């Protein structure tokens, strides 16, 4: 009975955590937090468009790289590289393994 009660408590705890996470995500969606973040980035784009138009009107040479702010953050570290390598190895093994099994089945049934 004690084991059943502990497992029931773990399930309730997980359920409450999921409900809280759902509530937070729902709240951020309804308040427009995500749209606000997107509009801030598009506001910078509007400023870049105005700058581009001013440069074209004044006859300056224009290059798209001057007006686009690219923020490519590099999140790569040794753990993500290791995870990618493991994932790539698993993918290769599974793909080659399935291909090998299919070849065996073709040989057996042909």
Secondary structure, 3 states (H helix, E strand, C coil): CHHHHHHHHHHHHHHHHHHHHHHHHHHHHHHCHHHHHHHHHHHHHHHHHHHHHHHHHHCCCCCHHHCCCCCCCCCCCHHHHHHHHHHHHHHHHHHHHHHHHHHHHHHHHC
